[in-house]
Amino acid sequence: MTGLELDLTLPLPGFTLRVATVLPEGLTAVMGPSGAGKTSLLEAIAGLRPKARGRFVVQGTILLDSARGVALAPEKRRIGYVPQDAGLFPHLSVLENVRFGARADPVAVAAAIDTLELRPLVARLPGSLSGGERQRVALARALATQPLLLLLDEPLAALDLELRERVLPWLLRVREAWSLQCLYVTHNAGEAFAAASHLMVLRAGRIEAEGDPRQMLGAAAFVAEARSGIENLLPGRIVAHDLAGGITRARTDAGLELAVTLAAEREVGSRMTLAVRAEDVLVAAAPVSGLSARNAYPGRVVSVERTGVDVTLRCALEAGSELLARVTPAAVQALGLAAGQPVWLAVKSHSVRLL
């Protein structure tokens, strides 16, 4: 059996955490207000909450079954856990931190270090690293244990915007290269859309909503947690640099071509993630011309969802990709926007950030 079966109960101050669900393979984003029980859920799964009761099965392996008296110790659960503060051993080098743990064989350690490009840092101590570097080391250490399940508890929350944007592509790379079952606690809607195939919203210890992140755009539970705004995060590669034109050309993994502000320091062929805020995507109900925006695409509206005071459009492009656009209700009315309607989307090159 694949996936993750959860049927857990854990008494907490103020309420009892009660989560019963079957999560699909891949990455599940966990959202919810502070105090909803997100971290407690991860700790219960990791075996760090001995009062947790119920049943927990990952990839067909039973880690907890209270009815049968099964409760594997944390070190026997094969779960990688990355907390907010990285939790590195300050007296150990990067290499020693990554290979900490009996299951961390040399091949797995080398693969984790290479995936997160830590070779230049292996001899350094955590105190000499930036916040983003420390999080990459913590992630590599978790990967090196060859876990059945990877738990990420807001690993970017303690980082400023610049460091957050540097680390996020590494999380996407891990998702692509390691194909791990993963639970990722985040308050950032863009991260949930970019990385997750499934979204679960917790409130007061209960599942308030869950499903495909893009199909939950209008769900009240999601809207309440999308305070940081909605971003399109698109993994891809650098294709070319046009020095005379002042632009860099990039192509997403889904085949979407974009022109961005010149980033000549990025090597052609190198991996990157394109970030476009939903409110920076311009929407037209008819073909447009004469715009300064270098990126224009025909498509159609898949859904129109009220997200707070604004409206978020989920649009499928003829190029085979999707973009989220955020507009006002007045714009929806003026343009007559509705599901199935043809639209033309435009994005200025200066509105695209390379992560």
C-alpha positions in Angstrom: 0.0 0.0 0.0 1.2 3.5 -0.8 0.5 6.9 0.7 0.0 7.8 4.3 -2.8 6.6 6.6 -3.5 8.9 9.6 -5.9 8.3 12.4 -4.4 10.2 15.4 -5.7 11.6 18.6 -3.5 13.8 20.9 -4.7 15.8 23.9 -3.5 19.4 23.8 -4.1 22.5 26.0 -7.5 23.9 24.9 -8.5 21.1 22.5 -7.8 17.5 21.4 -6.0 17.1 18.1 -8.0 14.6 16.0 -6.8 13.9 12.5 -8.2 11.0 10.4 -7.4 10.9 6.7 -5.6 9.1 3.9 -3.0 11.3 2.2 -1.9 10.6 -1.4 1.8 10.1 -2.4 3.8 13.2 -2.9 3.9 16.4 -1.0 1.0 17.5 1.2 1.0 21.1 2.4 -0.4 21.7 5.9 -1.9 25.2 6.5 -3.9 26.7 9.4 -3.7 29.5 11.9 -1.2 29.6 14.7 -2.1 27.1 17.5 -4.2 24.9 15.1 -2.0 21.8 16.0 0.2 21.7 12.9 3.5 21.3 14.7 1.9 18.9 17.2 0.7 16.7 14.3 4.2 16.5 12.9 5.7 15.7 16.3 3.1 13.0 16.9 3.9 11.4 13.5 7.6 11.6 14.3 7.0 9.8 17.6 7.9 12.8 19.8 4.5 12.9 21.4 4.1 9.7 23.5 0.5 10.6 24.4 -0.6 10.3 20.8 -3.0 7.4 20.2 -4.4 5.8 17.1 -3.0 4.4 13.9 -0.3 5.6 11.6 0.8 3.8 8.4 3.3 5.1 5.8 4.1 3.3 2.6 2.5 0.2 4.1 4.7 0.2 7.2 2.8 0.4 10.5 4.5 2.9 12.8 1.7 3.3 15.4 -1.3 1.1 16.2 -2.5 1.6 19.7 -5.1 -1.1 19.5 -2.4 -3.6 18.8 0.2 -2.2 21.2 2.4 -1.0 18.3 4.3 2.2 18.9 7.7 2.4 17.2 10.4 4.6 18.9 11.2 7.8 17.0 14.6 6.5 15.9 12.9 3.4 14.4 10.3 5.2 12.4 12.5 6.2 9.4 11.1 9.8 9.5 13.1 12.8 8.5 12.2 15.9 10.5 13.3 19.5 9.6 12.1 22.0 12.3 12.0 25.8 11.9 15.3 26.3 13.7 17.3 23.7 11.7 18.4 22.0 14.9 22.0 21.4 13.8 24.7 20.3 16.2 26.9 23.4 16.7 30.1 21.4 17.4 29.9 19.2 14.3 30.9 20.2 10.8 28.4 20.3 7.9 29.5 16.8 6.8 29.3 15.4 10.3 25.8 16.9 10.8 24.6 15.4 7.5 25.9 11.9 8.3 24.6 11.9 11.8 22.5 8.8 12.5 23.1 5.1 12.1 21.2 4.8 8.9 23.1 7.5 7.0 25.3 5.4 4.8 28.0 7.1 2.6 26.0 6.8 -0.6 22.9 8.5 0.9 25.1 11.2 2.5 26.8 11.9 -0.8 23.5 12.1 -2.6 22.0 14.5 -0.1 25.0 16.7 -0.2 25.0 16.8 -4.0 21.3 17.4 -4.3 21.6 20.5 -2.0 25.0 21.5 -3.4 26.8 21.6 0.0 30.2 20.3 -1.1 31.9 23.8 -0.6 30.5 23.9 2.9 31.2 20.4 4.3 34.1 21.5 6.5 32.4 24.5 8.1 30.6 24.7 11.4 26.9 25.7 11.6 27.8 29.0 13.4 29.6 30.2 10.2 26.6 29.5 7.9 23.8 31.8 6.8 20.2 30.9 7.8 19.5 29.6 4.4 22.6 27.4 4.4 21.7 26.0 7.8 18.3 25.0 6.5 19.9 23.3 3.5 22.1 21.3 5.8 19.1 20.3 8.0 17.3 19.2 4.9 20.3 17.2 3.7 20.6 15.5 7.1 17.0 14.4 7.0 17.4 13.1 3.5 20.6 11.2 4.4 18.6 8.9 6.8 16.7 7.6 3.7 13.3 8.3 5.3 10.0 6.8 4.4 8.5 10.2 5.2 9.9 13.7 5.3 8.3 16.3 7.7 9.0 20.0 7.1 7.8 22.3 9.9 7.8 25.8 8.3 11.5 25.5 7.4 11.5 28.9 5.7 9.5 30.8 8.4 12.6 32.1 10.3 14.3 33.4 7.1 13.9 36.9 5.6 12.4 37.2 2.2 15.8 37.1 0.3 16.9 33.9 2.1 13.4 32.4 1.8 13.6 32.8 -2.0 17.1 31.3 -2.1 16.0 28.1 -0.2 12.6 27.5 -1.8 14.2 26.2 -5.1 16.1 23.6 -3.0 12.8 22.3 -1.6 11.4 22.0 -5.1 14.6 20.2 -6.2 14.3 17.7 -3.3 10.6 17.0 -4.3 11.7 16.3 -7.9 14.8 14.3 -7.2 13.8 12.2 -4.2 10.1 11.5 -4.8 9.5 11.3 -1.0 6.2 11.3 0.8 6.2 14.6 2.6 4.2 16.8 4.9 5.1 20.5 4.6 3.7 23.0 7.2 3.6 26.5 5.6 1.7 29.8 5.9 2.6 30.8 2.3 0.0 30.0 -0.3 2.5 30.3 -3.1 4.7 27.6 -1.6 1.6 25.4 -1.2 0.7 25.8 -4.9 4.2 25.4 -6.1 5.2 22.3 -4.2 2.1 20.4 -3.1 -0.2 18.0 -4.9 -2.5 18.0 -1.8 -3.5 20.6 0.8 -4.8 20.1 4.3 -6.1 23.0 6.4 -6.2 22.5 10.2 -8.2 24.6 12.7 -8.4 23.8 16.4 -7.0 20.3 15.9 -9.5 19.3 13.2 -9.2 19.1 9.4 -11.3 21.9 8.1 -10.7 21.3 4.4 -8.4 19.2 2.2 -7.9 18.5 -1.5 -6.1 19.7 -4.6 -4.6 23.1 -3.8 -5.8 24.7 -7.0 -9.3 23.4 -6.5 -9.4 24.9 -3.0 -8.8 28.5 -4.2 -12.3 29.6 -3.1 -12.5 27.5 0.0 -13.1 29.7 3.1 -10.5 27.8 5.1 -7.9 28.4 2.4 -8.8 32.1 2.0 -8.4 32.7 5.7 -4.8 31.4 5.6 -3.6 32.9 2.3 -2.6 36.2 4.1 0.8 36.3 2.4 -0.8 36.5 -1.1 -0.8 34.1 -3.9 2.2 33.6 -6.1 2.9 31.6 -9.2 6.1 29.6 -8.6 7.3 27.9 -11.8 10.4 25.6 -11.8 12.5 25.7 -15.0 15.8 26.6 -16.7 17.7 29.5 -18.1 17.5 29.3 -21.9 19.5 32.4 -23.2 20.7 35.9 -22.4 20.0 38.9 -24.7 22.5 41.5 -23.6 21.4 44.0 -26.1 17.8 43.6 -25.3 18.4 43.6 -21.5 16.5 40.3 -20.9 17.1 36.7 -20.0 14.9 34.0 -21.5 13.7 31.2 -19.4 11.5 28.1 -20.0 9.5 26.4 -17.3 9.3 22.7 -16.9 5.8 22.9 -18.3 7.1 24.5 -21.5 6.1 28.1 -20.8 8.6 30.7 -22.3 9.2 33.9 -20.4 11.4 37.0 -20.8 12.7 38.3 -17.5 15.1 41.2 -16.5 18.6 40.4 -17.6 20.3 37.9 -15.1 23.6 37.3 -17.0 25.2 35.9 -13.8 22.9 32.8 -14.2 24.4 30.1 -16.4 22.5 29.1 -19.5 20.9 25.7 -18.7 21.0 26.2 -15.0 17.9 25.4 -12.8 15.8 28.2 -11.4 12.3 29.0 -10.2 10.3 31.8 -11.6 8.1 33.8 -9.2 5.2 35.9 -10.4 2.7 37.4 -8.0 -0.9 36.7 -9.0 -1.7 40.4 -8.9 1.0 41.1 -11.4 -0.7 39.0 -14.1 -2.7 41.4 -16.4 -5.9 40.0 -17.8 -7.7 41.0 -21.1 -10.9 39.7 -22.6 -9.7 40.3 -26.1 -6.3 40.0 -27.9 -4.0 42.9 -27.1 -1.1 44.5 -28.9 1.3 47.4 -28.3 2.0 46.5 -24.7 5.4 46.9 -23.0 4.9 43.6 -21.3 7.2 41.1 -23.0 5.2 38.0 -21.9 1.7 37.6 -23.4 -0.3 34.3 -23.7 -3.7 33.2 -24.9 -5.6 30.9 -22.6 -9.0 30.3 -21.0 -10.4 30.7 -17.5 -10.7 27.5 -15.6 -12.2 28.9 -12.4 -13.2 32.2 -10.8 -12.9 32.2 -7.1 -13.5 35.0 -4.5 -10.4 35.1 -2.3 -10.9 37.7 0.3 -11.6 41.1 -1.1 -10.2 40.1 -4.5 -10.9 37.4 -7.1 -8.4 34.8 -8.2 -8.6 33.4 -11.7 -7.1 30.1 -12.5 -6.2 30.2 -16.2 -5.0 27.4 -18.5 -2.6 28.6 -21.2 -2.4 27.3 -24.7 1.3 26.7 -24.0 0.3 23.9 -21.7 0.8 25.7 -18.3 -1.4 27.4 -15.8 -1.2 30.9 -14.2 -3.1 32.4 -11.3 -4.2 36.0 -11.7 -5.7 38.2 -9.0 -8.1 40.9 -10.0 -10.9 43.0 -8.4 -14.5 42.0 -8.5 -15.1 45.2 -10.5 -12.7 43.9 -13.2 -14.5 40.5 -13.3 -17.8 42.3 -13.9 -16.4 44.8 -16.4 -14.7 42.0 -18.5 -17.5 39.5 -18.0 -15.0 36.9 -16.8 -16.3 33.4 -16.3 -15.1 29.8 -16.4 -14.5 28.6 -19.9 -14.0 32.1 -21.3 -11.0 32.9 -23.6 -8.5 35.4 -22.0 -5.2 36.9 -22.8 -2.7 37.2 -20.0 0.4 39.5 -19.9 3.3 39.7 -17.5 6.0 42.4 -17.5 9.5 41.1 -17.5 10.2 43.2 -14.4 7.4 41.4 -12.5 9.1 38.1 -12.8 11.7 37.2 -10.1 14.3 34.5 -10.5 14.7 32.4 -7.4 
